[in-house]
Amino acid sequence: MSSSELERERDYVHGLYRRLDALRDAAQEQLESVRRSAPGGTHQNRSERDAFARIYEDRIGQLREIDERLAFGRLELEIETETDAESDSAIERPVRYIGRIGLRDEDQRSLLLDWRVPQARAFYQATAATPLGARARRHLQSKGRDIVRIDDEIFDSQLLETDAASLQGEAALMASLTAERTGRMGDIVATIQAEQDAIIRSELRGALVVQGGPGTGKTAVALHRAAFLLYSHRERLSASGVLIVGPSRAFVRYIEAVLPSLGETGVVLASLGQLYPGADARHDDDAAVAQLKGSLEMAALIKRAVRSRRVVPTETQRMEINGEILDVPAELLRSAMQKAWDSHKPHNLARVIFNKAAIAGISRLLADQLRAHGNTIDDADQKWLREDIRTAHDVKVALNTAWMPLTPQKLINDLYARPGWLKSLTHHWTPEQRELLRRERDAAFTISDVALLDEAAELLGEVDVAHTAAEHERKQQRKRDVENATAAIRNMGVDGMIDAETLAEGFEASVERSTTAELASADRSWTYGHIVVDEAQELSPMQWKLLARRNPLKSFTIVGDIAQASAAAATSSWGAALSADVGEHWRLEELTVNYRTPSQIVAVAEAVAVAHNVSITPSRAVRHSEWPVAVTVTTPEQRGARVSAAVTADRAISSDGTIAVIVSDSLTASIVDALQQSFAGEVGEGAAGLNKSIAVLTPRESKGLEFDSVIVVEPQRIVEEISRGAAALYVAMTRPTQRLAIVAAEGLPEGIPEPS
């Protein structure tokens, strides 16, 4: 490598970092200046101060996230005019540096182009056949703030004659693919290829489905498209946000650092078990249960369940109200219920209308009875009568019996724990179907339950009691603050200089401002401007229904591979998955090149898929590693020891790479124990395992992830124990970027070769 070329690039990038540091310092000074400004003045003054502070805080946060790999590429461009071309042959060709964000010097001259701007398009899409105005593309590989390697791709053959001495290295894509993994998704913005870049930059409208086999870069496309859309449609998306949905907590942990590194910090990342505020379901039901819960039949059941909690009275009800006995005819309550139904509001919100109408009707009835007994009742007394009625025990019982307030959690738990009620709602179900839902009331909610909770919440609406209590407490606290402020003004002798209301505002606890992402995560009714769904083939119809509610505009990026569908309620085609919620307003793009998985591993994985009639998405593997698939047959007693030996053997090849041991749920504990005996402190399970050098994962947890080496334990058990087990095994076998080992004591599935 030419040391002069490397030093030149280092010097330029060091200059970019100096500019980055200067911008950080300036933003920090501006923030501190705003914070030092007087907190007094009008509410508008304080709002303006807080708005400026927020701008500077966001800018500082963005600049801090960008430190690693600030610049990753350079384009050498054609000379733009014939006059330039005919001038001195030594003229310096125009260049553009490409990076995570855009930087300008103090005179507003461009130093670094943001990778998302149109002028950076050639860095991803230029080829020798279509150079897009570029003569050469240079990839800058860095460690910390230093450039450690440069790799050139040439589009203009004249450069090979005139500048051959300055040209460097192999293509950056292959270099990044052979680099060892770190447990988090690596920096791949600089290695996005042309077919991926075209998809990333495609228009926002409608639903885009990106289909591709293992290793084709689907997740890279999904994340970079999110960053590109946030940049290109900032006005629309900054307020509404972007939701990125992954199949598991492990997957979310794996990718969580990627978007901040691209300059976007306002994105919500969630697993399927986290799509309901406050929920963090980590386990799913058995296949048959998950399939039933994922079906649209559950939406109809929940709707019937909500309706059944509204009981129309048929007889006159006798109530005691503050010592007065009153007979309330059934028609009065039926009329109040009709007003609530006519509002077409969700159950709990309509219940408020029912209660008000019923209490008003009972109040009139009670007033007439009191007058008949010789009492004088005027309009001022009506308020007290309504309060007596509202707090009367008999009235509460009657109103709650007719229209019960419900939370989503209670409704779903009652469906599961009350077999008699479930039977009354499911006359067309078989006893076996009902038994699938049977569970104790205190059982933890599963991943499949999350969509059902959301469906119930949509039909129920908010319970008003908590909101009313919180509002009442806020008003009481405000009253106490004003009283304290009045006393403080009197004690300090500053009457007339400041009023109690203004001073009370200073008593209020400062509320930490929330980002769009924080607001969206806590609000079930939030609607996003765009939703990215990774491993989308795994979603059930109920989960799609949930996501459709979160995005009424139906603006989706949907990435996945039908062949890798392994969940019980997963889809068999994109048309089937999207027809109910998106209709026909979606378009399909395909990724055809497998950059990640070595060809010899792909061959074995595809042989297993074909042998088990798993329809795979064709792709072309462009890499071949030097290690064949290693198959070890052992005994159940020696299984753990053989897995440990496989890890040791892999460590002998590379001591720094990541290793995933993929095993079915039933064997996870025993394999973790065996590995801990040999590698204490280095082994982690599930999402937490991604921070360890040896991660023990189930096939579901491994979806969308990649590791230097993978050891698949008991593949036959994966096939037998997991719904769509052959597809789950195919997924597990296509996670490695370098080496694959298989350890089996219970036989080998068809397609896996016997050990030689």
Long-range contacts (C-beta under 8 A, 24 or more apart in sequence): 1-149, 1-150, 1-168, 1-169, 2-165, 2-166, 2-168, 4-166, 5-150, 5-166, 5-168, 6-147, 6-149, 6-150, 6-168, 9-74, 9-138, 9-140, 9-147, 9-150, 10-146, 10-147, 12-71, 12-97, 13-70, 13-71, 13-140, 13-142, 13-145, 13-146, 13-147, 14-145, 15-111, 16-70, 16-71, 16-97, 16-99, 16-103, 16-111, 16-112, 17-70, 17-145, 19-103, 19-105, 19-111, 20-63, 20-66, 20-67, 20-70, 20-103, 23-63, 23-103, 24-60, 24-63, 24-64, 27-56, 27-59, 27-60, 27-63, 28-56, 28-60, 30-56, 31-56, 31-57, 31-60, 39-506, 43-505, 50-513, 54-513, 58-265, 61-265, 62-101, 62-263, 62-265, 63-101, 65-260, 65-261, 65-263, 65-265, 66-100, 66-101, 66-261, 66-263, 67-145, 68-142, 68-144, 68-187, 68-261, 69-99, 69-100, 69-142, 69-187, 69-190, 69-261, 70-99, 70-100, 70-101, 70-112, 70-142, 70-145, 71-97, 71-98, 71-99, 71-100, 71-112, 71-140, 71-142, 72-98, 72-99, 72-100, 72-115, 72-139, 72-140, 72-141, 72-142, 72-187, 72-189, 72-190, 73-97, 73-98, 73-99, 73-115, 73-123, 73-137, 73-138, 73-139, 73-140, 73-190, 74-98, 74-137, 74-138, 74-140, 75-120, 75-122, 75-123, 75-126, 75-134, 75-136, 75-137, 75-138, 76-134, 76-135, 76-136, 76-137, 76-138, 76-159, 77-133, 77-134, 77-135, 78-131, 78-133, 78-134, 78-135, 78-156, 93-135, 96-120, 98-123, 98-190, 100-189, 100-261, 100-262, 100-263, 101-263, 114-231, 114-263, 115-189, 115-262, 116-227, 116-228, 116-231, 116-232, 117-231, 121-197, 121-201, 124-192, 124-193, 124-194, 124-196, 124-197, 125-194, 125-197, 125-198, 126-155, 126-194, 127-155, 127-194, 128-154, 128-155, 131-155, 131-156, 135-159, 136-167, 138-168, 139-169, 139-171, 139-172, 139-175, 139-190, 139-191, 140-190, 141-172, 141-175, 149-175, 151-175, 173-595, 174-623, 177-595, 177-596, 177-623, 177-737, 178-623, 178-737, 178-738, 180-654, 180-656, 180-657, 180-658, 180-708, 181-657, 181-658, 181-706, 181-707, 181-708, 181-737, 182-658, 183-254, 183-658, 183-690, 183-691, 183-692, 183-693, 183-695, 184-253, 184-254, 184-255, 184-256, 184-257, 184-258, 184-690, 185-219, 185-220, 185-223, 185-254, 185-255, 185-257, 185-258, 185-706, 187-258, 187-261, 188-217, 188-220, 189-224, 189-261, 189-262, 192-217, 192-220, 192-221, 192-224, 193-217, 193-593, 193-595, 195-591, 195-592, 195-593, 196-220, 196-221, 196-224, 196-591, 198-589, 199-225, 199-589, 199-591, 200-224, 200-225, 200-228, 201-228, 202-589, 204-229, 204-232, 204-233, 204-530, 204-555, 205-555, 206-554, 206-555, 206-556, 206-585, 206-586, 206-587, 207-554, 207-555, 207-556, 207-557, 207-558, 207-578, 207-582, 207-585, 207-586, 207-587, 208-556, 208-557, 208-558, 208-586, 208-587, 208-589, 209-536, 209-558, 209-559, 209-574, 209-578, 209-586, 209-587, 209-588, 209-589, 210-557, 210-558, 210-559, 210-560, 210-589, 210-590, 210-591, 211-559, 211-560, 211-561, 211-562, 211-574, 211-588, 211-589, 211-590, 211-591, 211-617, 212-559, 212-561, 212-590, 212-591, 212-592, 212-617, 212-619, 213-561, 213-563, 213-591, 213-594, 213-616, 213-617, 213-618, 213-619, 213-734, 214-561, 214-564, 214-594, 214-596, 214-597, 214-602, 214-605, 214-619, 214-730, 214-731, 214-734, 214-735, 215-594, 215-595, 215-596, 215-597, 215-602, 215-619, 215-621, 215-706, 215-734, 216-591, 216-592, 216-593, 216-594, 216-595, 216-596, 216-619, 217-591, 217-595, 217-596, 218-534, 218-559, 218-560, 218-561, 218-591, 219-255, 219-534, 219-559, 219-704, 221-559, 221-591, 222-532, 222-534, 222-557, 222-559, 223-255, 223-258, 223-259, 223-262, 223-532, 224-262, 225-532, 225-557, 226-259, 226-264, 226-267, 226-530, 226-532, 226-557, 227-259, 227-262, 227-263, 227-264, 229-530, 230-264, 230-266, 230-267, 231-263, 231-264, 233-529, 236-529, 237-529, 237-530, 238-266, 238-516, 239-516, 239-529, 240-516, 240-527, 240-528, 240-529, 241-266, 241-267, 241-268, 241-516, 241-517, 241-520, 241-526, 241-528, 241-529, 242-266, 242-267, 242-268, 242-528, 242-529, 242-530, 242-531, 242-532, 243-267, 243-268, 243-270, 243-520, 243-528, 243-530, 243-531, 243-532, 243-550, 243-551, 244-268, 244-269, 244-270, 244-531, 244-532, 244-534, 245-270, 245-271, 245-272, 245-275, 245-531, 245-532, 245-533, 245-534, 245-547, 246-270, 246-271, 246-272, 246-534, 246-535, 246-704, 247-271, 247-272, 247-534, 247-535, 247-538, 247-700, 247-703, 247-704, 248-272, 248-273, 248-687, 248-700, 248-701, 248-703, 249-273, 249-274, 249-280, 249-282, 249-686, 249-687, 250-686, 250-687, 250-689, 250-690, 250-697, 250-701, 250-702, 250-705, 251-534, 251-535, 251-701, 251-703, 251-704, 251-705, 252-687, 253-687, 253-690, 254-690, 254-704, 254-705, 255-704, 265-515, 265-517, 266-515, 266-516, 266-517, 267-517, 268-517, 268-520, 268-521, 268-528, 270-521, 271-447, 272-447, 272-450, 272-538, 272-539, 272-543, 273-446, 273-447, 273-450, 274-450, 275-450, 275-451, 275-454, 275-543, 275-546, 275-547, 275-550, 276-450, 276-453, 276-454, 276-457, 276-524, 277-521, 277-522, 277-523, 277-524, 279-445, 279-450, 279-453, 281-444, 281-445, 281-446, 281-447, 281-449, 281-450, 282-447, 282-686, 283-444, 283-446, 283-447, 284-446, 284-447, 284-448, 284-567, 284-700, 285-446, 285-447, 285-448, 287-568, 287-722, 287-723, 288-436, 288-568, 289-436, 289-437, 289-448, 290-446, 290-447, 290-448, 290-540, 290-567, 290-568, 290-569, 290-723, 291-540, 291-568, 291-569, 291-723, 292-433, 292-436, 292-437, 293-437, 293-446, 293-448, 293-449, 293-451, 293-452, 293-540, 293-542, 293-569, 294-448, 294-451, 294-540, 294-541, 294-542, 294-543, 294-567, 294-568, 294-569, 295-540, 295-541, 295-542, 295-569, 296-541, 296-542, 296-545, 296-580, 298-452, 298-455, 298-542, 299-455, 299-542, 299-545, 301-415, 301-425, 301-426, 302-411, 302-412, 302-415, 302-452, 302-455, 302-456, 302-459, 303-459, 304-425, 305-411, 305-414, 305-415, 305-421, 305-425, 306-347, 306-406, 306-411, 306-456, 306-459, 306-460, 308-421, 308-424, 308-425, 309-347, 309-403, 309-404, 309-406, 309-411, 310-337, 310-347, 310-402, 310-403, 310-404, 311-401, 311-402, 311-403, 312-337, 312-402, 313-398, 313-401, 313-402, 317-394, 317-398, 318-394, 319-362, 319-392, 319-394, 319-395, 319-398, 320-392, 320-393, 320-394, 321-362, 321-366, 321-388, 321-389, 321-392, 321-394, 321-395, 322-388, 322-392, 324-366, 324-369, 324-370, 326-362, 326-365, 326-366, 326-369, 328-362, 328-365, 328-398, 332-358, 332-361, 332-362, 332-365, 333-358, 333-361, 333-398, 333-402, 335-361, 336-361, 337-402, 337-403, 340-403, 345-461, 346-458, 346-459, 346-460, 346-461, 347-406, 347-459, 347-460, 347-461, 348-405, 348-406, 348-460, 348-461, 348-462, 348-463, 348-464, 349-461, 349-462, 349-464, 350-403, 350-461, 351-403, 351-405, 352-464, 354-399, 354-402, 354-403, 355-399, 355-403, 358-399, 358-402, 359-386, 359-389, 359-390, 359-395, 360-386, 362-389, 362-395, 363-389, 405-463, 405-465, 406-456, 406-460, 406-463, 407-460, 407-463, 408-453, 408-454, 408-456, 408-457, 408-460, 409-445, 409-453, 411-456, 411-460, 412-445, 412-449, 412-452, 412-453, 412-456, 413-441, 414-441, 416-441, 416-443, 417-441, 448-540, 448-542, 448-569, 450-543, 450-546, 451-540, 451-542, 451-543, 451-545, 451-546, 452-542, 454-524, 454-546, 454-549, 455-542, 455-545, 455-546, 457-524, 458-549, 478-504, 481-507, 481-508, 526-550, 527-551, 527-552, 527-553, 529-553, 529-555, 530-555, 530-556, 530-557, 531-555, 531-556, 531-557, 532-556, 532-557, 532-558, 532-559, 533-557, 533-558, 533-559, 533-560, 534-559, 534-560, 534-704, 535-559, 535-560, 535-564, 535-703, 535-704, 536-560, 536-577, 537-561, 537-562, 537-564, 537-565, 537-570, 537-571, 537-577, 538-565, 538-566, 538-567, 538-570, 538-703, 539-567, 539-569, 539-570, 539-571, 539-577, 540-567, 540-569, 540-570, 541-569, 541-577, 541-580, 542-569, 543-569, 544-577, 544-578, 544-580, 544-581, 545-580, 545-581, 547-581, 548-581, 548-582, 554-581, 554-582, 554-585, 556-582, 556-586, 558-586, 561-617, 562-615, 562-617, 563-609, 563-614, 563-615, 563-616, 563-617, 563-727, 563-730, 564-703, 564-727, 564-730, 564-731, 565-724, 565-727, 566-699, 566-700, 566-703, 566-722, 566-723, 566-724, 566-725, 566-727, 566-728, 566-731, 567-700, 567-723, 567-724, 568-723, 568-724, 570-724, 590-617, 591-619, 592-618, 592-619, 592-620, 593-619, 593-620, 593-622, 594-619, 594-620, 594-621, 594-622, 594-623, 595-622, 595-623, 596-623, 596-706, 596-737, 597-621, 597-623, 597-734, 597-736, 597-737, 598-623, 598-624, 598-625, 598-627, 598-736, 598-737, 598-738, 599-623, 599-624, 600-624, 600-625, 600-628, 600-629, 601-625, 601-629, 601-733, 601-734, 601-736, 601-740, 602-734, 604-629, 604-733, 604-740, 604-751, 604-752, 604-753, 605-730, 605-733, 605-734, 606-730, 607-751, 607-752, 608-715, 608-726, 608-729, 608-730, 608-733, 608-749, 608-750, 608-751, 608-752, 609-726, 609-727, 609-730, 609-751, 610-751, 611-749, 611-750, 611-751, 612-719, 612-726, 612-749, 612-750, 612-751, 613-726, 614-726, 614-727, 614-730, 616-730, 625-738, 625-739, 627-653, 627-738, 627-739, 629-740, 629-741, 629-742, 629-753, 630-739, 630-740, 630-741, 630-742, 631-741, 631-742, 631-744, 631-748, 631-752, 631-753, 631-754, 631-755, 632-741, 632-742, 632-743, 632-744, 632-755, 633-744, 633-745, 633-748, 633-754, 633-755, 634-743, 634-744, 634-745, 635-745, 636-745, 636-746, 638-745, 639-667, 639-670, 639-671, 639-674, 639-713, 639-714, 639-743, 639-745, 640-670, 640-671, 640-673, 640-674, 640-675, 641-674, 642-743, 642-745, 643-671, 643-674, 643-675, 643-711, 643-713, 643-743, 644-674, 644-675, 644-677, 644-678, 644-679, 646-711, 646-741, 646-743, 647-675, 647-678, 647-679, 647-694, 647-711, 648-678, 649-741, 650-709, 650-711, 650-739, 650-741, 653-739, 654-708, 654-709, 654-738, 657-707, 657-708, 657-709, 657-738, 658-693, 658-695, 658-707, 658-708, 658-709, 659-693, 659-694, 659-695, 659-707, 659-708, 659-709, 659-710, 659-711, 660-694, 660-695, 660-696, 660-697, 660-702, 660-705, 660-707, 660-709, 660-710, 660-711, 660-735, 660-736, 661-694, 661-695, 661-696, 661-697, 661-710, 661-711, 661-713, 662-697, 662-698, 662-699, 662-702, 662-710, 662-711, 662-712, 662-713, 662-718, 662-732, 662-735, 663-696, 663-697, 663-698, 663-712, 663-713, 663-714, 663-718, 664-698, 664-699, 664-713, 664-714, 664-717, 664-718, 664-721, 664-722, 665-698, 665-721, 666-717, 666-721, 667-713, 667-714, 667-717, 668-696, 668-698, 671-696, 671-713, 672-696, 699-728, 699-729, 699-731, 699-732, 700-728, 702-731, 702-732, 702-735, 703-731, 705-735, 706-735, 706-736, 706-737, 707-735, 707-736, 707-737, 708-736, 708-737, 708-738, 708-739, 709-736, 709-738, 709-739, 709-740, 709-741, 710-735, 710-736, 710-739, 710-740, 710-741, 711-740, 711-741, 711-742, 711-743, 712-740, 712-741, 712-742, 712-743, 713-743, 713-744, 714-743, 714-744, 714-745, 714-746, 715-742, 715-744, 715-748, 715-749, 715-752, 716-744, 716-746, 716-747, 716-748, 716-749, 717-746, 719-749
